[in-house]
Amino acid sequence: MRAVALALAVAVALAATTAACAFEPRGAGSDGPGDDATTAPDDAPVDAATTATVDAAPHDIAHVATADEAIGSGDLTLVADATIDTGELTVTGVTLPAGAELVAAAQAFAGPELAILRVRNLTIDAGVTVRAIGTRPLVILADTIAISGTLDAGARRAVAGAGGAAPRLGIGRGDDGQRDGAYADGGGGGGGFGQPGADGGDTQGAAGGAGGLANGDEPITQLLGGSGGGAANTGGCDQITPGAGGGAVQLYARASIKIDTTGAISAGGGGGGGGTSCALQYLSGTGGGSGGAIYAQAPAIDNAGVIAVNGGGGGGGASGSGGGSGQDGGPTTARATGGTSGGSYGADGGRGSARVGDATTGGNGPALGNGGGGGGGAGRIVLRYRDTVVEGSVSPTALVLTF
């Protein structure tokens, strides 16, 4: 990878220009949080994807070792839902064409092992969802990438996205809620990554779990997914599962990455489970998982859709009935909602972090009650281009770099 990851970290930290790459970092979307209007440099063409020059092959690809920077020779067009499992290195729902492959490779310098999908031209049709799960972050290397459907590397409740952490795990995992006596329970904390997770709600004598801290760095020097939320103290009841961390996905194209108006890339955190009710033990809600990472690199990036790594909502505390589960962080600029309270002794879960606002703390339970789980923090997005970039809707704000 010719030391690109190291040069990138130094460039952002010291605002210096290296001999190998000249990066110009800036925040995406200068018109403020919640404004989804497309933003672009003044000289960006209307259709950036069709006017950019093609990189020499192979180019300096972030996170990928030099020996692994080859793209594939077979075109992959997805017209039906498919699942990429980066742990098992399988693709279900479609047969890879000759010249395409999914292989494991070490991440350059540091970080978890990658699963690299090599194709020539990748197309995801409108209405199609490609789900990315498994233990490794997903890297796609291609000539062109065109997405009219959804590339989903996000967590779904307790199931992590590709390279994301399981519930209660990860560098920025949320802490478990405390318990006081037979009834009082604090909610689990939300997971943190690009932004911190929120604390779980307190109740009298029982503090909620602390939200997970932000970790990693803004330019995503290491490609890894988000962290899981914290749990509730079970008190003899069945375990309630917190939200898992969103996954990590990287797209590299020698010519262009184009996301249509119907297209989306998502790596949101999973929603925390709601508290359960069993044998007079009404439990607190659990924390939402943090969003993961999306890294896109091409001469031209044209996003008319949505790119999002939002945190999951926290679960609601139980009372006479179970609390509601938090919403998964999805492909939107809005925050995931927290689960609702199960009754007068419970409390609502907190919202997950997104472009429009930070994660919120779970609701506090009354005396002898059950707090709500904290919302998960958002992840990180990097858009790295050379000729043109059209940022479109991103959540949270992306870091935009040139090469």
MIPA-849497 format. One record per residue (C-alpha): residue number from 0; x, y, z; residue in three letters; chain. Coordinates in steps of 0.001 Angstrom, whole numbers, plus 500000, padded with zeros to 6 digits. Layout:
BEGIN
 lumkol      u      v      w tordren vexlo
    NUM      X      Y      Z     ALA     A
...
# end
This chain:
BEGIN
 lumkol      u      v      w tordren vexlo
      0 500000 500000 500000     MET     A
      1 503161 502181 499858     ARG     A
      2 502626 503543 503409     ALA     A
      3 499426 505391 502446     VAL     A
      4 497726 504712 505790     ALA     A
      5 500671 506137 507722     LEU     A
      6 500906 509173 505407     ALA     A
      7 497189 509777 505818     LEU     A
      8 497353 509762 509611     ALA     A
      9 500297 512175 509625     VAL     A
     10 498587 514469 507121     ALA     A
     11 495466 514823 509231     VAL     A
     12 497303 515172 512553     ALA     A
     13 499910 517723 511429     LEU     A
     14 498124 519349 508448     ALA     A
     15 501281 518708 506405     ALA     A
     16 501738 517651 502796     THR     A
     17 503808 514558 502140     THR     A
     18 505697 513785 498962     ALA     A
     19 503546 510738 498227     ALA     A
     20 500016 512121 498680     CYS     A
     21 498512 515570 499152     ALA     A
     22 495410 515312 501321     PHE     A
     23 492957 518160 501812     GLU     A
     24 490627 517147 504656     PRO     A
     25 487372 518962 505210     ARG     A
     26 483983 518180 506700     GLY     A
     27 481256 517097 504303     ALA     A
     28 478108 519138 504003     GLY     A
     29 478907 522740 504951     SER     A
     30 475235 523667 505158     ASP     A
     31 474830 522186 508617     GLY     A
     32 473463 519159 510473     PRO     A
     33 470263 517746 509124     GLY     A
     34 470532 519460 505722     ASP     A
     35 470452 516710 503109     ASP     A
     36 471054 518927 500086     ALA     A
     37 473773 517654 497761     THR     A
     38 477020 519527 498273     THR     A
     39 480021 519558 495947     ALA     A
     40 483034 521605 494932     PRO     A
     41 482154 524573 492721     ASP     A
     42 483784 522999 489682     ASP     A
     43 482236 519510 490099     ALA     A
     44 480483 518306 486917     PRO     A
     45 476874 517255 487064     VAL     A
     46 477742 513616 486417     ASP     A
     47 481121 513158 488051     ALA     A
     48 481138 509393 487525     ALA     A
     49 481294 509722 483746     THR     A
     50 484006 512382 483520     THR     A
     51 486747 511236 485900     ALA     A
     52 490045 509883 484652     THR     A
     53 490934 506285 485448     VAL     A
     54 493644 505419 487959     ASP     A
     55 496654 503452 486859     ALA     A
     56 496294 499888 488133     ALA     A
     57 496993 499180 490825     PRO     A
     58 496725 502464 492735     HIS     A
     59 497567 503221 496364     ASP     A
     60 494537 501607 498011     ILE     A
     61 493901 502385 501671     ALA     A
     62 494249 499472 504122     HIS     A
     63 495245 497010 501365     VAL     A
     64 498798 495702 501059     ALA     A
     65 500532 496401 497742     THR     A
     66 500590 492719 496789     ALA     A
     67 496795 492498 497189     ASP     A
     68 495773 495600 495190     GLU     A
     69 494643 493803 492024     ALA     A
     70 491041 494102 490875     ILE     A
     71 488997 491305 489286     GLY     A
     72 488271 490592 485617     SER     A
     73 484638 489455 485913     GLY     A
     74 481556 491691 486073     ASP     A
     75 479107 491136 488945     LEU     A
     76 475546 492422 488560     THR     A
     77 473216 491716 491474     LEU     A
     78 469539 491527 490506     VAL     A
     79 468360 489685 493652     ALA     A
     80 469176 489858 497352     ASP     A
     81 472497 488318 498367     ALA     A
     82 474581 487822 501520     THR     A
     83 478350 488143 501743     ILE     A
     84 479819 486303 504741     ASP     A
     85 483316 487624 505356     THR     A
     86 484050 484987 507980     GLY     A
     87 483140 481992 505839     GLU     A
     88 484211 483774 502617     LEU     A
     89 480954 482834 500894     THR     A
     90 478400 484671 498783     VAL     A
     91 474859 483315 498853     THR     A
     92 472085 484292 496462     GLY     A
     93 474421 484660 493481     VAL     A
     94 477220 482714 491822     THR     A
     95 480401 484710 491388     LEU     A
     96 481401 484913 487726     PRO     A
     97 484749 483768 486421     ALA     A
     98 487325 486413 487195     GLY     A
     99 485679 487437 490487     ALA     A
    100 486710 486175 493921     GLU     A
    101 486261 486682 497659     LEU     A
    102 489485 486074 499580     VAL     A
    103 491066 486824 502950     ALA     A
    104 494074 489141 503169     ALA     A
    105 496039 490801 505940     ALA     A
    106 495309 494477 506527     GLN     A
    107 498286 496693 505780     ALA     A
    108 500304 497676 508874     PHE     A
    109 497691 496829 511515     ALA     A
    110 494068 495971 512038     GLY     A
    111 491897 492894 511583     PRO     A
    112 492205 490620 508554     GLU     A
    113 490171 491736 505548     LEU     A
    114 487809 489942 503180     ALA     A
    115 488480 491295 499669     ILE     A
    116 485907 490970 496894     LEU     A
    117 487578 491446 493512     ARG     A
    118 485409 492183 490493     VAL     A
    119 485696 494293 487352     ARG     A
    120 482401 496183 487421     ASN     A
    121 479977 495846 490349     LEU     A
    122 476310 496763 489939     THR     A
    123 473593 496481 492603     ILE     A
    124 470172 496983 491020     ASP     A
    125 467384 499053 492573     ALA     A
    126 465363 497152 495162     GLY     A
    127 468208 494687 495840     VAL     A
    128 469820 494382 499277     THR     A
    129 473321 492961 499612     VAL     A
    130 473927 492068 503249     ARG     A
    131 477519 491907 504572     ALA     A
    132 478076 489883 507755     ILE     A
    133 480955 487937 509284     GLY     A
    134 484107 488485 511269     THR     A
    135 486192 490421 508725     ARG     A
    136 485687 493920 507317     PRO     A
    137 484626 493854 503660     LEU     A
    138 486755 495490 500947     VAL     A
    139 485509 495709 497350     ILE     A
    140 488050 496362 494579     LEU     A
    141 486685 497161 491110     ALA     A
    142 486904 499325 487997     ASP     A
    143 483468 500826 488606     THR     A
    144 480880 500463 491375     ILE     A
    145 477255 501439 490725     ALA     A
    146 474710 501091 493548     ILE     A
    147 470991 501597 492965     SER     A
    148 470000 499175 495736     GLY     A
    149 471422 498822 499258     THR     A
    150 474805 497596 500450     LEU     A
    151 474059 496816 504105     ASP     A
    152 476971 496134 506453     ALA     A
    153 474989 497257 509481     GLY     A
    154 474045 495308 512580     ALA     A
    155 470564 493953 512987     ARG     A
    156 469877 493898 516692     ARG     A
    157 472390 491427 518175     ALA     A
    158 473870 490301 514823     VAL     A
    159 476908 492394 513931     ALA     A
    160 477715 493673 510480     GLY     A
    161 480871 492529 508677     ALA     A
    162 483800 493187 511013     GLY     A
    163 481599 494634 513772     GLY     A
    164 481773 493579 517428     ALA     A
    165 479199 491395 519136     ALA     A
    166 477059 492758 522010     PRO     A
    167 479133 493739 525088     ARG     A
    168 482356 493539 523039     LEU     A
    169 484613 495956 521167     GLY     A
    170 486981 498772 522092     ILE     A
    171 484084 501153 522707     GLY     A
    172 481632 498711 524276     ARG     A
    173 478992 500067 526616     GLY     A
    174 479015 499073 530280     ASP     A
    175 476351 496890 531862     ASP     A
    176 473716 498479 534083     GLY     A
    177 473862 497975 537844     GLN     A
    178 471280 496263 540033     ARG     A
    179 470120 497153 543548     ASP     A
    180 468075 494581 545428     GLY     A
    181 465331 492629 543762     ALA     A
    182 463831 495325 541582     TYR     A
    183 465950 498370 540763     ALA     A
    184 467960 498097 537529     ASP     A
    185 470009 500621 535540     GLY     A
    186 470005 500454 531754     GLY     A
    187 472950 499285 529658     GLY     A
    188 475233 501882 528055     GLY     A
    189 475401 502412 524303     GLY     A
    190 478476 501426 522305     GLY     A
    191 480908 504072 521044     GLY     A
    192 483092 504438 517941     PHE     A
    193 483242 507657 515906     GLY     A
    194 481102 509278 518582     GLN     A
    195 480583 508142 522195     PRO     A
    196 477634 506046 523207     GLY     A
    197 475133 507404 525723     ALA     A
    198 474737 506207 529311     ASP     A
    199 471968 503877 530342     GLY     A
    200 469193 505342 532475     GLY     A
    201 469516 505316 536282     ASP     A
    202 467040 504254 538894     THR     A
    203 467135 504742 542655     GLN     A
    204 470194 502890 543970     GLY     A
    205 471203 501451 540587     ALA     A
    206 473241 503436 538066     ALA     A
    207 472976 502902 534360     GLY     A
    208 476006 501583 532496     GLY     A
    209 478391 504161 531077     ALA     A
    210 478306 504699 527348     GLY     A
    211 481323 503491 525394     GLY     A
    212 484031 506008 524520     LEU     A
    213 484832 507251 521035     ALA     A
    214 487870 505443 519636     ASN     A
    215 489949 505119 516498     GLY     A
    216 490756 508171 514372     ASP     A
    217 488899 510352 511903     GLU     A
    218 490743 509187 508749     PRO     A
    219 490094 505512 509645     ILE     A
    220 493736 504488 509727     THR     A
    221 492601 500984 510698     GLN     A
    222 489514 499524 509051     LEU     A
    223 487333 497987 511750     LEU     A
    224 483687 497993 512777     GLY     A
    225 481765 499376 515718     GLY     A
    226 481234 498169 519286     SER     A
    227 478349 496524 521095     GLY     A
    228 476081 497971 523756     GLY     A
    229 476014 497074 527446     GLY     A
    230 473614 494584 529004     ALA     A
    231 471090 494634 531820     ALA     A
    232 471641 492754 535070     ASN     A
    233 469501 489676 534571     THR     A
    234 468451 489010 538183     GLY     A
    235 467718 485409 537267     GLY     A
    236 465761 486193 534114     CYS     A
    237 466807 485207 530629     ASP     A
    238 469674 487249 529190     GLN     A
    239 468584 490286 527214     ILE     A
    240 470819 490889 524234     THR     A
    241 472185 494389 523621     PRO     A
    242 472784 495796 520141     GLY     A
    243 475852 494717 518163     ALA     A
    244 478326 496972 516367     GLY     A
    245 477913 498084 512770     GLY     A
    246 480326 496600 510271     GLY     A
    247 483158 498055 508190     ALA     A
    248 483055 498281 504402     VAL     A
    249 485518 499821 501975     GLN     A
    250 484838 500499 498297     LEU     A
    251 487640 501214 495848     TYR     A
    252 487091 501838 492137     ALA     A
    253 489702 502754 489520     ARG     A
    254 487178 504953 487678     ALA     A
    255 484086 505791 489720     SER     A
    256 481737 505004 492574     ILE     A
    257 478159 506046 491828     LYS     A
    258 475269 505786 494288     ILE     A
    259 471935 506427 492633     ASP     A
    260 468956 508244 494155     THR     A
    261 467546 504859 495196     THR     A
    262 470921 503624 496457     GLY     A
    263 472379 503404 499948     ALA     A
    264 475407 502149 501851     ILE     A
    265 474774 501517 505539     SER     A
    266 476830 500258 508481     ALA     A
    267 474636 501233 511424     GLY     A
    268 474642 499797 514937     GLY     A
    269 472062 497327 516207     GLY     A
    270 469181 498331 518447     GLY     A
    271 469354 497265 522097     GLY     A
    272 466922 494660 523373     GLY     A
    273 464066 495733 525620     GLY     A
    274 463844 494579 529238     GLY     A
    275 461934 491382 529913     THR     A
    276 459323 490566 532527     SER     A
    277 459668 487297 534426     CYS     A
    278 458538 486203 537905     ALA     A
    279 458125 489796 539145     LEU     A
    280 461615 490683 537849     GLN     A
    281 461147 493565 535472     TYR     A
    282 464498 494270 533839     LEU     A
    283 466067 497374 532353     SER     A
    284 466719 498005 528669     GLY     A
    285 470086 497290 527038     THR     A
    286 472391 499600 525102     GLY     A
    287 472390 500144 521361     GLY     A
    288 475464 499231 519323     GLY     A
    289 477629 501865 517666     SER     A
    290 477764 502500 513961     GLY     A
    291 480704 501107 511994     GLY     A
    292 482900 502453 509180     ALA     A
    293 482478 503255 505478     ILE     A
    294 485539 504174 503410     TYR     A
    295 485038 505051 499725     ALA     A
    296 487969 505774 497391     GLN     A
    297 487842 506567 493667     ALA     A
    298 488776 509331 491219     PRO     A
    299 485064 510244 491175     ALA     A
    300 482514 509634 493927     ILE     A
    301 478954 510605 493039     ASP     A
    302 476464 510067 495862     ASN     A
    303 472860 510890 495051     ALA     A
    304 471637 508421 497685     GLY     A
    305 472554 507879 501344     VAL     A
    306 475751 506823 503122     ILE     A
    307 475177 506250 506847     ALA     A
    308 476806 504740 509947     VAL     A
    309 474249 505661 512598     ASN     A
    310 474123 504282 516151     GLY     A
    311 471371 501933 517288     GLY     A
    312 468658 502969 519741     GLY     A
    313 468621 501701 523334     GLY     A
    314 466020 499235 524578     GLY     A
    315 463153 500247 526866     GLY     A
    316 462859 499117 530496     GLY     A
    317 460206 496549 531405     ALA     A
    318 457319 496889 533819     SER     A
    319 454052 494963 533608     GLY     A
    320 455197 493960 530135     SER     A
    321 458507 493843 528318     GLY     A
    322 460138 496999 527023     GLY     A
    323 460421 497661 523317     GLY     A
    324 463636 497073 521401     SER     A
    325 465644 499987 520048     GLY     A
    326 465672 500666 516341     GLN     A
    327 468684 499637 514269     ASP     A
    328 470763 502468 512833     GLY     A
    329 469623 502646 509203     GLY     A
    330 470359 504357 505862     PRO     A
    331 469028 507777 506828     THR     A
    332 470209 511029 508381     THR     A
    333 467700 510592 511241     ALA     A
    334 468479 509075 514631     ARG     A
    335 467330 505557 515496     ALA     A
    336 464554 505630 518072     THR     A
    337 464800 504023 521500     GLY     A
    338 462475 501265 522625     GLY     A
    339 459362 502204 524576     THR     A
    340 458780 501541 528259     SER     A
    341 456858 498433 529246     GLY     A
    342 454825 500360 531834     GLY     A
    343 454966 502706 534792     SER     A
    344 458071 501071 536329     TYR     A
    345 460048 501191 533105     GLY     A
    346 461634 503940 531025     ALA     A
    347 462227 504557 527329     ASP     A
    348 465528 503800 525635     GLY     A
    349 467765 506546 524252     GLY     A
    350 468180 507526 520627     ARG     A
    351 471173 506490 518551     GLY     A
    352 473600 509082 517206     SER     A
    353 473239 510390 513637     ALA     A
    354 473957 513503 511587     ARG     A
    355 471070 515394 513189     VAL     A
    356 472200 514818 516783     GLY     A
    357 474160 512873 519375     ASP     A
    358 473087 509691 521134     ALA     A
    359 470792 510262 524105     THR     A
    360 470783 508715 527564     THR     A
    361 468212 506090 528419     GLY     A
    362 465290 507302 530499     GLY     A
    363 465584 507120 534288     ASN     A
    364 463320 504619 535999     GLY     A
    365 461291 505452 539122     PRO     A
    366 462145 504027 542541     ALA     A
    367 462346 500222 542272     LEU     A
    368 462042 500685 538515     GLY     A
    369 464050 499953 535382     ASN     A
    370 466077 502389 533309     GLY     A
    371 466207 502490 529539     GLY     A
    372 469288 501542 527547     GLY     A
    373 471563 504252 526153     GLY     A
    374 471754 504977 522437     GLY     A
    375 474785 503917 520414     GLY     A
    376 477272 506413 518963     GLY     A
    377 477684 506940 515238     ALA     A
    378 480621 505504 513304     GLY     A
    379 482934 507113 510738     ARG     A
    380 482766 507889 507003     ILE     A
    381 485668 508810 504705     VAL     A
    382 485191 509884 501070     LEU     A
    383 488553 509923 499299     ARG     A
    384 488598 511205 495725     TYR     A
    385 490910 512758 493138     ARG     A
    386 488914 514513 490410     ASP     A
    387 485374 515068 491682     THR     A
    388 483150 514351 494641     VAL     A
    389 479408 514790 495104     VAL     A
    390 478681 514020 498727     GLU     A
    391 474889 513880 498825     GLY     A
    392 473334 512645 502077     SER     A
    393 475817 511317 504633     VAL     A
    394 475274 510562 508318     SER     A
    395 477182 511639 510305     PRO     A
    396 479319 514228 508512     THR     A
    397 482044 512592 506410     ALA     A
    398 485739 513380 506290     LEU     A
    399 486572 514237 502666     VAL     A
    400 490158 513738 501426     LEU     A
    401 491893 514140 498086     THR     A
    402 494675 512060 496597     PHE     A
# end
